[in-house]
Structure formats: C-alpha cells, structure tokens
Amino acid sequence: MWLVLPYVSVTIFLVGHWWRYRRDQFGWTSRSTQILESRLLAWGSPLFHLGALAAIGGHVLGILVPASVTAKVGISESAYHHLSGVAGGLAGLACLAGYAILAFRRAEVPRVRLTTTVMDVVVFVLLGVLIVLGEALTLGYTLFGTAYDYRETVGPWFRSLWYDPQPSLMADAPVGYQIHAALPWLLYAVWPFSRLVHVWSIPFQYIGRPYILYRSRYSRTVT
C-alpha cells in the first residue's frame, strides 16, 4: 500500500496520458454539459474548483514543506495547525458544497444523467469519499480535535517516495489518514481514462483577453 501502490499509480498516470493523447485526442475533453443545464453548474463548478484549488494548495504546503522550515520562519506548530485547520476547513466546505451541487445535478437532471459514463461514476465516488474524509479529518483532528501531526508521518512518507522510500512511516498513522493518503493514488490511476484530462488543456493564450473570437480558418469566397 505505502510502497507499491504509489509507483504503480504514477506509472499508469504517465503512460495512460501518453496513450490517451496518442489514441484519443478527440476524446480529450471535459465533455461539457453546460448546454444541457447551466443554473446548477454556475453555482457548483466555481465552488468545487476554487475550493479544490485551495485545498490542493494547502496539501502542497502541508506535505511538501517540512515542519522545520515553518519553524525557522517563526510559525509555531500550534499556530500552523490552527491556521491550516481554519483555511483547510473553509476550502473543504466550499469544495464539498460544489461537489454536492454537481453530484445532485448529474443524478437528478435527466439530460445530464444520460451523458454520465461508468468512469464518471468512479471518479465521482473517489472524489466524494476523498473530500468528505478530508473535511472530517480537518475538523475532527486539526481544528477541534487532538491535532494529529501528519507532518511527522504522512509528509515525510510522501517525500521519501522520491528518493528513499520509508513505508513504515505510515504504519502508526490513524486509519482515516491512511485511507485519505491511499485514495489519491487510485484517483491518479483512473485520471488518464476519464474527463479529468481536460485540466491539462488550459487555454493560456486567452488569459487577459475580455472575449474569445471565433472565426473561420479559411476566408469565404464572395460570389
């Protein structure tokens, strides 16, 4: 779980994206359903994406940045956990609210439900469990509980995967943290075969432009 799974998942993630791009470029899309229903999407999508980005940012700081670094810049352990608990809790709530709206929309709007594939269901289930469990851990441990220090187990374990694997670091972590640490690897493994691939197709050329201009590639001949 803590040694083989990460490497298998990363391999599938990389090879799967290469295969998908080579064999299924026309399917490399978010398969947007905005034209089928837009009211719920207008609320759910921003909440989910902004909350997810904030939560990912918090995970990057908490997992990749060692506790010794934050201590050197004058942030005490209690202050760090309180700040991460509040910020992470708010980000998680926003993400969870957006996810709930999107899940309701996909399940209850007939036209959207008809476009749902088996892989969509798999991704929604993995994301749902991951978000709910993450929010429960943030509120139950970090903010209102005993403030389990995941930066002494989960963080070092994750960083060790890239130079000297130490799977034993996860042996004594609470079960909730173990599940929360394992689920993302399953999500990475199915990522290349789902609509999640659209996150790599960011139209940077449109940043700063107030509009998108659609025009024909070829000029029309006036007759």
N, C-alpha and C positions, 0 to 999 in steps of 0.2 A: 504493500500500500504506500509506504513512505519512501520507497526506493525505485521500484519498477514502474509503478503507475505514472509518475511524472515524466519519465523518459519515453515511455510508450505513447503517452498523450502528446508530448511535444513532437514526436516523430510523425504521428498521424496528422497533427495540426499543420506541419510544414509540407509534408508530401501531399496531403489532401488538398491544400490550397493550390499547389502546383498542378495537380491533376485536374482540379475543378476549373482552373483558369485555362488550361490547355484544351480540355474536352467540353466545357460547358460555359463558354463566355456569354452566350445569350441568356443563360440562367443565372448569371452573376448579377443579381438584382435584389432589391428589398421586397419585390412583388407587392408594391404599394396597393392598399385598398382604400385610399382616400376618396376615390371617385364613388365608392360604394357606400361610405359613411364617413362624415367629416366632423360632426359635432363632438362625439366622444373622443375621437382621435385628436382633436385640437386641444383637449384637456389632458388626456392620458399620455400622449407622446412626449410633450415637453417636461412634464413631471417625472416620467420614467427616465428619460435620457439625461436630464440635468441632475437628478438625484443619483443616477448610476455613475455619472462622471465624477461627482463629488465624492461618492463612496469609494470609487476606484482610486482617486487621488489620496484619500485617507489611508487606504490599504497600502499604497506605494510608500507613503511616509512611514507608516507603522511597521511594515515588513522589511523594507529595504534599508531604512535608516536605523542603525544600531542605537541602543539606549545611551551608549557612551557619547555619541555625537550630540544628542539633545541635552545631555547633562553638561557638556562643555560649553554650550551656548547659553547656559543659565536656566534651562527649563527643568524643574524638578519632576520626579516620577509621578507624584500626586497631581501636579498641575497638568502634566501631559495626559494622564488618564482622564482627568476631568474634562479637559478641552476636547480630547478625542471622543469621549462619551457624548458630550453635547452636540458637537459638529457631526459625528457619525450617526447619532440618533436622528437628527433632523434630516440628514441626507437619506438615511434609510427610510424614514417615514415618507418623504417625497417620492422616492423610488417605489416604495410599496404601494402608495396611493395611485401612482401612474400605472403600475403593473396591474393593480386590481381593475382599473378602468379599462385597460386594454384587454385583459382576460375576459371581463364581462362583455365587452364589445365583440370579441371574437366568438364567444359562446352564444350570445343572445341575438346578435344581428344576423338573420338568415343568409343574406348575401355575402357577408364576411365569413361566416361559418363554412360556406360551400368552398371557399378558397383555401381552407386550412388543410395542411398535409399532416401525415404522421410525424414527420420531422419537426413541424411547427409545434405539435403537442409535446414531443420530447423536450424541445428547447424551453417551452413554457413551464413544464413541470420542473425541470432542473433550475431554471431561474427563480421560480416561485419558492421552492424549498430553500434555495441559497439566500434569497432576500429575507424571507421570514426568519430563518435561523440566524442570519447575521444581525437582524434587528433585535431578536431575542437575546443574543449574546451581548450586544452593545448595551441594552437596557438592563439586562439581568446581572451581568458581571461588571462591566466597565462603569456604568453610571450609577446604578442603585445597589449593586452587589458588592462582592469582595474584591473587585477589580483584579481579576486574574491577569498576570503579567505575561501575555503572549509573546512579548518581545524577548523573553528568555527561552522560549521553546519553538513556537511556530516561526518567528522571524529568523533565528539562526538556522533552523532546519531548512527553510526555503533558500536562504543564501548559500548554504553549504552544498546544495544540489549542483551548483555551477562550478565548484572547484574541489570539494572533498565531502561527499555525501555522509550525513550523520543521521540516519533514520531513527536512531534511538532517542533523539531529542523529542520526538512526538509520542513516545511510549506513555508518559505520565500526564499528557495534556488531557483536559476534560473531554468527554465524548463529543459534546457539542462542537468544540473547536476542531476535533479530529474530523468530524463529518463536514464541517464548514471548509476545512482545508482540502478535503478529498473531492468535493463536488466540482470545484472549478476545473479540475483535470478532466473530468467526464465531459464538462461543457466544451472545453478546448478540443476534445476528441471528435465531437459531433459538429463543431463550428464549420469546418470546410464544406459540409454537406447540407447546410441549412441556409436560410436567407441572411444569417448573420454576416456573411461575406461582404455585404454591402458597406460595412463600416470602413473597409479599406478603399472604397471608391469615393473619396472626398473631392468635390469639385473646387479645389483651391483657386482656380482661375476666376471664380465668381466672388471671392472674398472682397468686400469693399465696393461691389457694384450694386446699385439700387434695383437692378432689374436683370432678367435673363432675356437675351434677344434670340428669338428663334428665326432662322432664315433658311432658305433653300440652298443646298450646296451648289447647285447649278443654276445659272441665270436662265430665265424663261425667254423664249423667243416670241416676240410680238408679231402676230400675223393679222 
